[in-house]
Amino acid sequence: MRYTAIMMTARLCSLAPRIALLLPLGLLMAGCGGDASSQVREVGRDEYNSDSRRDRLLRATSPEGSTGGITILGGGAEKGQEDNRGGGGLGVNAFLWRATLDTLSFMPLASADPFGGVIITDWHAPGGVSNERFKATAYVLGRQLRSDGVRISVFRQVRGAGGWVDAPVSTATAAELEDKVLTRARELRSQSAGR
């Protein structure tokens, strides 16, 4: 009898790791089943009616008169339909966005996020200068075409004995770039209004 008890204990000990692995797996699988009727799509839902949740969401996020979809730089809108927002598909003002890209086009582009409104350029050395380089980061701050709708930070580095070292930049440099962006944005808006 004692021999049988020892054998059963040894056998249970050898099965313990398998049980420890299979038990959580079995519980996980049991949780996936659920009620089958909750996974079946009801045919009579109002998802295609004009007052469905999808249509209400589209109406809330689209500019007036839009049929849905993404609009880039105001494409497809009727004349006179856009105001200072300058486009329905971007997260920021399309005129400021385009003007910022145009103004900073002399520098190589490293990153551009039209929904977040961030443009980052790569380092640029002005022609004929090998010991100085510049980089800019532009933030388009909102959907309205306003004078405070864009902020530009300019970074400068000079080559020292140990490599590139950060150097101060005149605050007037960033202000001049911002003024050029705003001037270009006004031009773009007047061009689009003339169409």
C-alpha positions as CSV (number, residue, x, y, z in Angstrom):
1,M,0.0,0.0,0.0
2,R,2.8,2.4,0.8
3,Y,4.5,1.6,-2.5
4,T,1.3,2.5,-4.4
5,A,0.9,5.8,-2.5
6,I,4.4,6.8,-3.3
7,M,3.9,5.9,-7.0
8,M,0.7,7.9,-7.2
9,T,2.4,10.9,-5.5
10,A,5.3,10.7,-8.0
11,R,3.0,10.5,-10.9
12,L,1.0,13.5,-9.7
13,C,4.2,15.4,-9.2
14,S,5.2,14.7,-12.8
15,L,1.8,15.9,-14.1
16,A,1.8,19.1,-12.0
17,P,3.7,21.2,-14.6
18,R,1.4,20.1,-17.3
19,I,-1.7,20.9,-15.2
20,A,-0.2,24.3,-14.3
21,L,0.2,25.1,-18.0
22,L,-3.2,23.8,-19.2
23,L,-5.4,25.2,-16.4
24,P,-4.8,28.9,-17.3
25,L,-5.0,28.1,-21.0
26,G,-8.4,26.4,-20.4
27,L,-9.7,29.3,-18.4
28,L,-8.6,31.7,-21.2
29,M,-10.3,29.6,-23.8
30,A,-13.5,29.5,-21.7
31,G,-13.5,33.3,-21.5
32,C,-13.5,33.6,-25.3
33,G,-16.7,31.7,-25.9
34,G,-19.3,34.0,-24.4
35,D,-22.8,34.3,-25.7
36,A,-22.9,33.4,-29.4
37,S,-25.8,35.8,-30.1
38,S,-23.7,38.8,-29.1
39,Q,-21.3,38.0,-32.0
40,V,-24.0,37.8,-34.7
41,R,-24.7,41.0,-36.6
42,E,-28.4,42.0,-36.6
43,V,-29.7,42.8,-40.0
44,G,-32.2,45.5,-38.9
45,R,-29.7,47.9,-37.4
46,D,-29.9,51.5,-38.6
47,E,-26.3,51.8,-39.6
48,Y,-27.1,52.9,-43.2
49,N,-30.0,55.3,-42.3
50,S,-29.3,59.0,-42.5
51,D,-29.5,59.3,-38.7
52,S,-27.1,56.4,-37.9
53,R,-24.2,56.9,-35.5
54,R,-21.8,56.8,-38.4
55,D,-23.6,59.6,-40.3
56,R,-23.9,61.7,-37.1
57,L,-20.1,61.4,-36.6
58,L,-19.4,62.3,-40.2
59,R,-21.6,65.4,-39.9
60,A,-19.9,66.5,-36.7
61,T,-16.4,66.2,-38.1
62,S,-16.8,67.3,-41.7
63,P,-17.1,70.8,-43.0
64,E,-20.6,71.8,-44.1
65,G,-21.6,70.4,-47.4
66,S,-18.9,67.7,-47.3
67,T,-19.8,64.2,-48.4
68,G,-17.3,62.6,-46.1
69,G,-13.8,61.4,-46.6
70,I,-10.5,63.2,-46.1
71,T,-10.0,66.6,-47.7
72,I,-6.5,67.8,-48.2
73,L,-5.8,71.5,-48.6
74,G,-9.5,72.3,-49.2
75,G,-9.9,70.2,-52.3
76,G,-13.4,69.6,-53.5
77,A,-15.0,72.5,-51.6
78,E,-17.3,74.9,-53.4
79,K,-16.2,78.4,-54.0
80,G,-16.9,80.7,-51.0
81,Q,-17.6,77.7,-48.7
82,E,-14.2,77.8,-46.9
83,D,-13.5,80.5,-44.4
84,N,-10.3,81.1,-42.4
85,R,-10.0,77.4,-41.6
86,G,-8.5,76.7,-45.0
87,G,-9.4,73.0,-45.4
88,G,-11.4,70.3,-43.6
89,G,-9.1,67.3,-43.6
90,L,-6.0,68.8,-41.8
91,G,-5.7,69.2,-38.1
92,V,-4.4,72.7,-38.7
93,N,-5.1,75.6,-41.0
94,A,-4.2,74.5,-44.5
95,F,-3.1,78.0,-45.6
96,L,-0.6,78.3,-42.7
97,W,0.5,74.7,-43.3
98,R,1.2,75.3,-47.0
99,A,2.8,78.7,-46.3
100,T,5.1,77.2,-43.7
101,L,6.2,74.4,-46.1
102,D,6.8,77.0,-48.8
103,T,8.8,79.4,-46.5
104,L,11.0,76.6,-45.1
105,S,11.5,74.9,-48.5
106,F,15.1,76.1,-48.8
107,M,15.9,73.7,-45.9
108,P,15.8,69.9,-46.3
109,L,12.6,68.5,-44.7
110,A,13.1,66.0,-41.9
111,S,9.6,65.5,-40.7
112,A,6.1,66.9,-41.3
113,D,2.9,66.0,-39.4
114,P,-0.1,67.8,-40.9
115,F,-2.5,66.6,-38.3
116,G,-0.3,67.7,-35.4
117,G,0.9,70.8,-37.2
118,V,4.7,70.2,-36.7
119,I,7.3,70.7,-39.4
120,I,10.9,69.8,-38.6
121,T,13.7,70.6,-41.0
122,D,17.1,68.9,-41.2
123,W,20.4,70.9,-40.7
124,H,21.1,73.3,-43.5
125,A,24.4,75.2,-44.2
126,P,23.9,78.4,-46.2
127,G,25.8,78.5,-49.5
128,G,29.5,79.0,-49.1
129,V,29.6,78.6,-45.3
130,S,31.0,75.3,-44.0
131,N,31.4,76.1,-40.3
132,E,27.7,77.1,-39.5
133,R,24.4,75.3,-39.9
134,F,20.7,76.0,-39.1
135,K,17.7,73.9,-38.3
136,A,14.1,75.0,-37.8
137,T,11.0,73.6,-36.1
138,A,7.6,75.1,-37.0
139,Y,4.4,74.7,-35.1
140,V,1.1,75.5,-36.8
141,L,-1.1,76.0,-33.7
142,G,-4.7,76.0,-34.8
143,R,-7.3,75.9,-37.5
144,Q,-7.8,79.6,-37.8
145,L,-5.6,81.9,-40.0
146,R,-4.4,84.2,-37.3
147,S,-1.1,86.1,-36.6
148,D,-0.4,83.9,-33.6
149,G,-1.2,80.7,-35.5
150,V,2.4,79.8,-36.2
151,R,5.5,79.5,-34.1
152,I,9.0,78.8,-35.5
153,S,12.1,77.9,-33.5
154,V,15.5,78.3,-35.2
155,F,18.5,76.4,-34.0
156,R,22.1,77.2,-34.9
157,Q,25.3,75.3,-34.6
158,V,28.9,76.3,-35.3
159,R,31.8,73.9,-35.9
160,G,34.3,73.9,-33.1
161,A,37.4,71.9,-32.3
162,G,35.3,69.1,-30.9
163,G,32.6,69.1,-33.6
164,W,29.3,71.0,-33.8
165,V,28.4,73.2,-30.9
166,D,25.1,75.0,-30.2
167,A,25.2,78.7,-30.7
168,P,22.7,81.5,-29.9
169,V,20.2,82.6,-32.6
170,S,18.7,86.1,-32.8
171,T,15.0,86.1,-31.9
172,A,14.5,88.4,-34.9
173,T,15.3,85.4,-37.2
174,A,12.3,83.4,-36.0
175,A,10.1,86.4,-36.1
176,E,11.1,87.2,-39.7
177,L,10.3,83.6,-40.7
178,E,6.9,83.8,-39.0
179,D,6.1,87.0,-40.8
180,K,7.1,85.5,-44.1
181,V,4.8,82.5,-43.4
182,L,1.9,84.8,-42.5
183,T,2.4,86.8,-45.7
184,R,2.5,83.7,-47.8
185,A,-0.6,82.3,-46.0
186,R,-2.6,85.5,-46.8
187,E,-1.5,85.2,-50.5
188,L,-2.7,81.6,-50.6
189,R,-6.0,82.5,-49.1
190,S,-6.6,85.4,-51.6
191,Q,-5.6,83.1,-54.5
192,S,-8.1,80.4,-53.4
193,A,-10.8,83.1,-52.9
194,G,-10.2,84.3,-56.5
195,R,-11.0,80.9,-58.0
